Amino acid sequence: MEKIENNYKKSGVNIDLANKFVKYIAKISKNKEKKRKDKFHSSNIGSFGSCFDISKLKIKDPVLVSSTDGVGTKIVLSNKFKKLDKIGIDLVAMCVNDLIVQGAKPLFFLDYIAVGKLRLNKIKKILKGIIEGCNEAGCELIGGETAEMPGVYDNDKFDLAGFTVGIVSKKKLLGKQNVNSGDKILAIPSSGPHSNGYSLIRKILKKKKINKTIMQNLIRPTKIYVKEILSAHQKNLISACAHITGGGLIENLVRSVPNKFFVDIDLSKIKIPKIFKWLKKNNISDDEMLKTFNCGIGFCIIVKNKNLRKIDKYFSKEYSPYVIGEIKKGSKKFRLKNTLRW
C-alpha cells in the first residue's frame, strides 16, 4: 500500500505563501523608511517583536494610551461586494478614534488578519487599506500577524483586529474631569454607519435589493478624526470627547461626563444623512436606531462657550461640528428633547 506523506500544506496551511506576504510587507516598509530616512524601524517586519523609538518625542510627563478593536460584521459586506481595499481604513479608524478621545496622538499600529485560506491578492488589498488608514491617522504600521486557520474560517472568510498606542502629556489628558455645567455638546458628522450595526444591516439586506448608491454608502470607510481633533486640542479648545460607536450617541456620550452632571440633547438638531433614513424605513424604532447606529454623528466634542466659534476652522465643511446639546447639573445621566427628524 502506498504511504501518503502528511504535511502542513496538505492540512490547509501554506507557510511559503505566508512568507511571501511577509516579504511583500517588508518591501513596502523599506520603501517608506527610505522616504523618512529613519532606519530604526526597518527591522520590525519579520521580527518577533516590533520596536518604536519614543526618545525623540518631546512630551513632558508622557502617558501612553492604547486601544484595540475590530470592524465587526462589516467585513461580510466588504467580502460580498468584493470591496476589500478600504476595510483596513475602518480597522485603523476604530482604534485611533478611541485614542484621541483622551487627546493622545497615535504613534503606531499593529494588525491581526485571520483567514480560512491565504489568498495573496485579497490580503494585499486589505493591507493597502490599513496603510492608507495609518497615513491618514499619522501613525506607523510597525507589525502584525497573518494567521491561516482552515476549519475555523471557510476558505473565503476572514477576520480583522487592530491594536494601537498613542501618547499624550499627563497635563493634556482629555476627559470628564474637564467638563462643567454650561459646556456645549457638538456633533461631528459621520461618513456613514462606520463599523457598527452591520449585523442588523445584513439582516435587512437578506430581504431587500439595494442599488449602487446604497451599497457604496454602506461600505464607505469610517471617518478618521485624528488630525481635526488633535489640532483643536493643541489650542486647548476641547474639554472632552466621545467616539460614537456601538451603543450609539447617548451610551457613548455619558461616558465622558461626571456623575454630578447630565447630557441634555435636542434630538431635532441632529442632521441625519440619507443612508440612516433608508435604514429607518425598515421597521426600526427611533430607540433602536439611536442604540444601534451613529445616526450621522461619528464623534462628539464638549467645549466651553468661549471656544464655540474657534472650533470650525479645524474642520472641513463636510465634517463641521454643530451644537446638539448642553451639559447640565443633575443626578440623571441624560435627557432627550424633541424627536429625530426623519
C-alpha positions in Angstrom: 0.0 0.0 0.0 1.3 3.4 -1.0 2.3 5.6 2.0 0.8 9.1 1.8 3.0 11.7 3.4 1.3 14.3 5.6 2.5 17.9 5.7 1.2 21.3 6.8 0.3 22.4 3.3 -2.0 19.4 2.8 -3.7 20.3 6.0 -4.6 23.7 4.6 -1.8 26.0 5.8 0.7 27.4 3.3 3.8 28.6 5.1 5.5 29.5 1.8 2.7 31.8 0.8 2.7 33.4 4.2 6.4 34.1 3.9 5.9 35.7 0.5 3.3 38.0 2.1 5.8 39.0 4.9 8.4 39.8 2.3 5.8 42.0 0.5 5.1 43.9 3.7 8.8 44.3 4.4 9.4 45.7 0.9 6.6 48.3 1.4 8.0 49.2 4.8 11.6 49.6 3.5 10.3 52.0 0.7 8.6 54.1 3.4 11.7 54.1 5.6 13.8 55.4 2.7 11.5 58.3 2.3 11.6 59.0 6.1 15.4 58.5 6.3 14.9 56.6 9.5 16.4 53.1 9.8 15.3 52.3 13.3 12.1 50.6 12.4 13.3 48.9 9.3 13.8 45.6 11.0 10.3 45.3 12.6 8.7 43.3 9.8 9.6 39.7 10.3 10.9 40.1 13.8 9.3 38.5 16.9 8.5 41.9 18.3 8.1 45.5 16.9 10.1 48.5 18.2 9.2 52.1 18.3 11.6 54.8 19.4 10.0 57.4 21.6 13.2 59.1 22.7 12.8 61.9 20.1 9.3 62.8 21.3 9.5 66.0 23.3 6.5 65.4 25.6 6.6 66.4 29.3 5.1 63.8 31.7 4.2 61.4 28.8 1.3 58.9 29.2 0.8 56.0 26.8 -2.8 55.3 25.7 -3.7 52.0 24.0 -6.7 50.7 22.1 -7.7 47.6 20.3 -10.8 46.9 18.1 -12.1 45.2 15.0 -14.6 46.1 12.3 -17.4 43.7 13.2 -19.5 42.1 10.5 -18.9 44.9 8.1 -16.2 42.6 6.7 -19.0 40.3 5.5 -20.4 43.1 3.2 -16.9 44.1 2.1 -16.3 40.4 1.1 -19.7 40.0 -0.5 -19.3 43.2 -2.6 -15.6 42.5 -3.3 -14.6 45.9 -1.9 -11.6 45.0 0.3 -9.3 47.9 -0.3 -10.9 50.2 2.2 -11.9 47.8 5.1 -8.4 48.4 6.5 -9.2 52.1 6.9 -12.2 51.0 9.1 -9.8 48.9 11.2 -7.4 51.8 11.9 -10.2 54.3 12.4 -12.0 52.2 15.1 -8.7 52.1 17.1 -7.3 55.6 16.6 -10.6 57.4 17.1 -10.7 55.9 20.6 -7.2 57.2 21.4 -8.0 60.8 20.5 -10.9 60.8 23.0 -8.2 61.2 25.6 -6.2 63.6 23.5 -3.5 61.1 22.6 -1.6 61.2 19.3 -1.4 57.8 17.6 2.2 56.5 17.3 2.0 53.0 15.9 -0.5 50.3 14.7 -0.4 46.5 14.6 -2.9 44.3 12.7 -4.1 40.8 13.0 -5.6 39.1 9.9 -7.1 35.6 10.2 -8.2 33.8 7.1 -9.5 30.4 6.1 -7.3 30.2 3.1 -4.4 32.7 2.3 -5.0 34.5 -1.0 -2.3 37.0 -1.6 -4.2 39.4 -3.8 -7.0 39.6 -1.3 -4.7 40.2 1.7 -2.7 42.8 -0.2 -5.9 44.8 -0.8 -6.7 44.6 2.9 -3.2 45.7 3.8 -3.5 48.6 1.3 -6.4 50.0 3.3 -4.6 49.5 6.7 -1.6 51.5 5.3 -3.9 54.2 4.0 -5.6 54.4 7.4 -2.3 54.7 9.2 -1.2 57.5 6.8 -4.5 59.4 7.5 -4.0 58.9 11.3 -0.3 59.9 11.2 0.9 56.7 12.7 3.1 53.8 11.6 2.2 50.2 10.8 5.1 48.5 12.6 4.0 44.9 12.8 1.2 42.4 12.8 0.2 38.8 12.3 -1.4 36.8 9.5 -3.0 33.5 10.5 -4.2 30.9 8.1 -6.9 28.9 10.0 -8.7 26.2 8.0 -11.6 24.7 9.9 -12.1 27.9 11.9 -12.9 30.0 8.9 -14.3 29.0 5.5 -11.9 29.4 2.6 -13.3 32.8 1.6 -13.9 34.2 5.1 -11.6 36.3 7.2 -11.5 38.5 10.4 -9.5 41.6 11.4 -8.3 43.0 14.6 -6.1 46.1 15.3 -4.0 47.5 18.1 -2.7 51.0 18.5 -0.7 53.0 21.0 -0.7 56.8 21.4 1.0 59.4 23.6 -0.1 62.5 25.4 1.2 64.7 28.2 -0.4 64.0 31.5 -1.5 67.6 31.8 -3.1 67.4 28.3 -5.3 64.4 29.0 -8.8 64.9 27.9 -11.7 63.5 30.0 -14.7 64.1 32.2 -12.5 65.9 34.8 -12.6 68.9 32.4 -16.4 69.0 31.9 -18.6 71.6 33.7 -22.2 72.8 33.6 -23.0 75.0 30.7 -20.5 73.3 28.3 -21.9 72.8 24.8 -22.1 69.3 23.1 -21.0 69.4 19.5 -21.8 66.7 17.0 -19.2 65.9 14.3 -20.8 64.2 11.2 -20.0 60.6 10.4 -19.1 59.2 7.0 -21.9 56.6 7.2 -22.7 53.7 9.6 -18.9 53.5 10.2 -18.3 50.0 11.7 -21.4 49.5 13.9 -24.8 47.9 13.4 -23.9 45.7 10.5 -25.5 42.6 11.8 -28.8 44.4 11.6 -27.9 45.9 8.2 -27.2 42.4 6.9 -30.5 41.1 8.2 -32.2 43.9 6.2 -30.2 43.1 3.1 -31.4 39.5 3.1 -34.9 40.7 2.3 -34.1 43.7 0.2 -32.3 44.5 -3.0 -30.1 47.6 -3.0 -28.8 50.0 -5.6 -25.2 51.0 -6.1 -25.6 54.2 -4.1 -26.8 52.4 -1.0 -24.1 49.8 -1.4 -21.4 52.5 -1.6 -22.8 54.3 1.5 -22.9 51.0 3.5 -19.2 50.2 2.8 -17.8 53.7 2.9 -14.9 53.8 5.3 -15.1 55.1 8.9 -14.0 58.7 9.1 -10.7 59.2 10.9 -10.9 62.3 13.1 -7.3 62.4 14.3 -6.0 65.5 12.5 -9.0 67.7 13.3 -9.4 66.7 17.0 -5.7 66.9 17.8 -5.3 70.3 16.1 -8.2 71.7 18.1 -6.9 70.1 21.3 -3.5 71.6 20.7 -5.1 75.0 21.1 -6.9 73.9 24.3 -10.3 74.2 22.7 -11.8 70.8 23.8 -12.8 69.7 27.3 -13.8 66.1 26.5 -14.7 63.8 23.6 -16.8 60.7 22.8 -16.3 58.3 19.9 -19.8 57.3 18.8 -19.6 53.5 18.3 -21.6 50.5 19.5 -24.4 51.7 21.8 -24.9 54.9 19.9 -24.9 58.5 20.8 -26.2 58.5 24.4 -24.4 55.5 25.7 -21.0 56.7 24.5 -21.5 60.4 25.3 -22.4 59.8 29.0 -19.0 58.0 29.4 -17.4 61.4 29.1 -19.5 63.3 31.7 -19.0 63.3 35.5 -21.7 61.8 37.7 -23.0 65.1 39.0 -23.8 66.3 35.5 -26.0 65.0 32.7 -26.2 65.5 28.9 -29.2 67.4 27.7 -29.7 66.6 24.0 -32.1 68.1 21.4 -32.8 65.2 19.0 -34.3 67.6 16.4 -31.0 69.3 15.9 -29.3 66.1 14.7 -28.6 66.2 10.9 -29.5 62.7 9.6 -27.9 61.5 6.4 -30.0 59.7 3.7 -28.4 56.2 4.5 -29.9 56.3 8.0 -33.3 57.5 6.7 -33.2 54.4 4.4 -32.4 52.2 7.3 -35.2 53.7 9.4 -37.7 52.7 6.8 -37.1 49.1 7.5 -39.4 49.0 10.5 -36.8 50.1 13.1 -37.9 52.2 16.1 -36.2 55.5 17.0 -34.8 54.0 20.2 -33.3 51.1 18.2 -31.8 53.5 15.7 -30.2 55.5 18.4 -28.8 52.5 20.2 -27.5 50.6 17.1 -26.3 53.3 14.7 -24.5 56.6 15.0 -27.4 58.2 13.1 -25.0 60.7 11.4 -22.8 61.6 14.4 -19.4 59.8 14.4 -17.8 61.8 17.1 -18.8 64.4 19.8 -16.8 67.1 21.5 -17.6 69.0 24.7 -16.4 72.6 24.6 -16.6 75.8 26.7 -18.9 78.5 25.3 -16.0 80.8 24.7 -14.4 78.2 22.3 -17.5 77.6 20.2 -16.6 80.0 17.3 -12.9 78.9 17.3 -13.6 75.2 16.6 -14.9 75.4 13.0 -11.6 76.3 11.3 -10.1 72.9 12.2 -12.8 71.0 10.3 -13.8 70.8 6.6 -17.3 71.8 5.6 -18.4 68.1 5.3 -17.4 67.4 8.9 -18.2 70.8 10.5 -19.3 70.4 14.2 -22.7 71.7 15.3 -24.4 72.1 18.7 -26.9 69.4 19.7 -27.0 69.9 23.4 -25.5 71.1 26.7 -24.0 69.8 30.0 -26.3 70.4 33.0 -26.2 69.7 36.7 -28.2 66.7 37.9 -28.0 63.1 39.0 -29.7 61.6 35.9 -27.5 60.5 33.0 -29.3 62.2 30.2 -32.4 64.0 28.9 -33.7 63.9 25.4 -35.8 66.7 24.0 -38.0 66.5 20.9 -37.6 63.8 18.3 -35.4 62.8 15.4 -36.3 64.4 12.1 -36.6 61.7 9.5 
